[in-house]
């Protein structure tokens, strides 16, 4: 009985996490370059049960297997391509194919993003929507992308950046391949399919309710065993 309660509890925990992932996908469906995630679950190892110390039959007898509930295996990122649409804005960039823009957080750590809606600060530094400095490649490693204030940079398909006809550098892309291509004055939409996310959310909520009802039934049965069987 206690094992059954634990199995229901673990099932509810899995569906709760899956609900959180789906809710995050839906909340970011209009975020440029957002990639949806999916939580996958697996079953805990089953237990083989034997009947032992039976006075009528001293031999160990196999009763069967007992499930131990489920657990989250991993939260996988769906890196499929989102639709590319035109914006006409000079600092908007979309990636077609594999790859991520690289930026630098204030603490110096690297930040990967597919959201190419960049901004230019007063000193000419190009930043992400979060305010992180966009990086480009240089002989000495990765450095922030800076162009002359007020000058619109031009981005080539291979990531080369020019300003006033002069090459400034080349955007740093993580995980890019020969097939990767940049589209200037365009953005990549998220790859979230609202209809699919809502369908998965309904299925997840129903699975949570099933586990909840199973937990309630087992709790009621256990309560009766404690309060009524002891009276016999």
C-alpha positions as a printed Julia matrix, in Angstrom:
232×3 Matrix{Float64}:
   0.0     0.0     0.0
   2.78    2.43    0.93
   4.6     1.53   -2.27
   1.44    2.33   -4.24
   1.21    5.75   -2.59
   4.84    6.46   -3.47
   4.24    5.36   -7.09
   1.29    7.76   -7.36
   3.33   10.55   -5.77
   6.19   10.08   -8.23
   3.73   10.07  -11.11
   2.25   13.37   -9.93
   5.74   14.86   -9.61
   6.55   13.87  -13.21
   3.35   15.41  -14.56
   3.93   18.58  -12.51
   7.35   19.07  -14.06
   5.97   18.31  -17.52
   3.27   20.93  -16.93
   5.92   23.5   -15.98
   7.87   22.78  -19.19
   4.75   23.07  -21.36
   3.74   26.31  -19.63
   7.19   27.76  -20.31
   6.89   26.8   -23.98
   3.5    28.5   -24.28
   4.71   31.61  -22.45
   7.6    32.0   -24.91
   5.76   31.21  -28.14
   6.24   34.83  -29.27
   9.91   35.05  -28.19
  12.2    35.27  -31.2
  14.47   32.25  -31.59
  12.95   30.39  -28.64
  13.35   26.6   -28.74
  10.71   24.46  -27.07
  11.59   21.8   -24.5
  10.03   18.43  -23.76
  10.25   16.4   -20.55
  10.67   12.66  -20.98
   9.96   10.16  -18.2
  11.03    6.57  -17.54
   9.88    3.9   -15.14
  11.86    3.07  -12.02
  13.34   -0.43  -12.01
  10.68   -3.02  -11.25
  10.93   -5.3    -8.22
  10.57   -9.09   -8.43
   8.45  -10.31   -5.52
   8.79  -13.77   -3.95
   6.61  -15.39   -1.3
   8.87  -16.68    1.46
   8.48  -18.44    4.81
   5.1   -19.93    3.84
   4.32  -22.67    6.45
   2.41  -24.67    3.85
   5.22  -24.52    1.29
   8.78  -23.7     2.42
   9.95  -23.16   -1.17
  10.44  -19.59   -2.39
   7.67  -18.86   -4.88
   7.69  -16.09   -7.44
   4.66  -13.85   -7.1
   5.37  -11.36   -9.9
   6.8    -7.92  -10.52
   5.94   -4.68   -8.77
   6.2    -1.27  -10.37
   7.87    1.56   -8.45
   6.49    4.59  -10.26
   8.19    6.9   -12.73
  10.77    9.64  -12.8
  11.88   12.38  -15.17
  14.67   11.15  -17.43
  15.62   14.5   -18.95
  14.28   17.75  -20.34
  15.26   17.73  -24.01
  15.62   20.84  -26.16
  13.96   20.79  -29.58
  16.39   22.61  -31.88
  14.23   22.42  -35.01
  14.21   25.5   -37.22
  11.63   28.2   -36.6
  10.06   30.28  -39.36
  12.12   33.25  -40.57
  10.25   36.49  -41.17
  11.31   39.93  -42.39
  11.45   42.92  -40.03
  13.45   45.49  -42.04
  15.45   46.43  -38.93
  19.22   46.61  -39.46
  20.11   45.01  -36.12
  17.79   42.03  -36.53
  19.47   38.73  -37.44
  18.09   35.24  -37.98
  20.08   32.0   -38.03
  19.17   29.38  -40.61
  20.57   26.0   -39.67
  22.6    24.97  -36.61
  24.28   27.53  -34.38
  23.79   30.02  -31.57
  24.82   33.63  -31.12
  27.35   34.1   -28.33
  27.16   36.95  -25.83
  28.91   37.81  -22.58
  27.13   38.27  -19.27
  28.32   40.93  -16.77
  30.1    38.2   -14.76
  32.1    37.18  -17.83
  30.27   33.91  -18.52
  29.05   33.04  -22.02
  25.41   33.21  -23.02
  23.94   31.36  -26.02
  20.84   32.61  -27.79
  18.99   32.31  -31.09
  17.27   35.65  -30.54
  18.96   38.03  -32.97
  17.01   41.16  -32.01
  20.12   43.14  -31.12
  20.45   46.71  -29.86
  23.22   49.32  -30.06
  24.31   51.13  -26.91
  25.45   54.75  -26.77
  29.11   53.7   -26.99
  28.45   51.54  -30.08
  28.41   48.17  -28.27
  25.96   45.68  -29.78
  23.92   43.86  -27.14
  21.2    41.22  -26.88
  17.69   42.0   -25.63
  18.91   41.05  -22.16
  21.68   43.66  -22.35
  24.53   41.14  -22.78
  27.4    42.13  -25.12
  27.36   40.28  -28.44
  30.72   38.65  -29.22
  32.76   38.4   -32.4
  35.85   36.41  -33.32
  39.3    37.94  -33.22
  42.9    36.76  -33.31
  43.04   36.98  -29.53
  39.75   35.12  -28.96
  36.24   36.43  -28.45
  35.71   40.17  -28.03
  32.58   42.37  -27.82
  31.17   43.63  -31.11
  31.47   47.43  -31.21
  30.74   49.69  -34.18
  30.84   53.46  -34.5
  27.88   54.97  -32.63
  25.02   55.83  -34.96
  26.37   53.67  -37.8
  24.23   50.72  -38.89
  26.32   47.56  -39.21
  25.84   45.28  -42.21
  25.82   41.53  -41.6
  26.8    39.05  -44.31
  25.44   35.52  -44.56
  28.68   34.1   -43.1
  28.56   36.45  -40.1
  31.03   39.05  -41.37
  30.22   42.52  -39.99
  31.0    45.71  -41.89
  30.42   49.36  -41.0
  31.05   52.32  -43.33
  32.44   49.83  -45.85
  35.1    48.56  -43.42
  35.15   45.02  -42.01
  34.67   45.13  -38.24
  34.89   41.41  -37.57
  32.9    38.21  -37.72
  30.12   37.21  -35.37
  30.92   34.37  -32.98
  28.57   31.45  -33.52
  28.55   28.36  -31.33
  27.75   25.05  -33.02
  27.61   26.5   -36.53
  28.31   24.31  -39.58
  28.92   24.92  -43.28
  25.14   24.9   -43.73
  24.6    27.75  -41.26
  23.52   31.01  -42.85
  22.58   34.39  -41.37
  19.68   36.47  -42.63
  19.94   40.22  -42.08
  16.88   42.33  -41.23
  15.0    39.18  -40.3
  14.18   37.24  -37.14
  13.51   33.6   -36.39
  10.16   32.83  -34.78
   9.92   30.3   -31.96
   9.35   26.68  -32.94
   6.42   26.34  -30.51
   3.22   24.89  -31.99
   0.45   26.24  -29.75
  -2.07   23.56  -30.77
   0.37   20.76  -29.9
   1.41   22.36  -26.61
  -2.21   22.81  -25.53
  -3.03   19.2   -26.45
  -0.03   17.92  -24.51
  -1.02   20.12  -21.57
  -4.52   18.6   -21.45
  -3.09   15.07  -21.58
  -0.62   15.93  -18.81
  -3.36   17.38  -16.57
  -5.49   14.26  -17.06
  -2.54   12.02  -16.16
  -1.96   14.12  -13.02
  -5.63   13.71  -12.05
  -5.44    9.93  -12.5
  -2.46    9.71  -10.16
  -4.2    12.03   -7.71
  -7.31    9.84   -7.63
  -5.21    6.69   -7.2
  -3.42    8.32   -4.28
  -6.74    9.29   -2.67
  -8.16    5.76   -3.04
  -5.06    4.2    -1.5
  -5.13    6.69    1.35
  -8.78    5.91    2.06
  -8.09    2.17    1.95
  -5.16    2.55    4.31
  -7.32    4.64    6.66
  -9.99    1.94    6.75
  -7.36   -0.7     7.44
  -6.16    1.3    10.44
  -9.55    2.22   11.87
 -11.77   -0.75   11.02
  -9.63   -3.87   10.8
  -8.29   -3.19   14.29
 -11.85   -3.45   15.64
 -12.34   -7.0    14.39
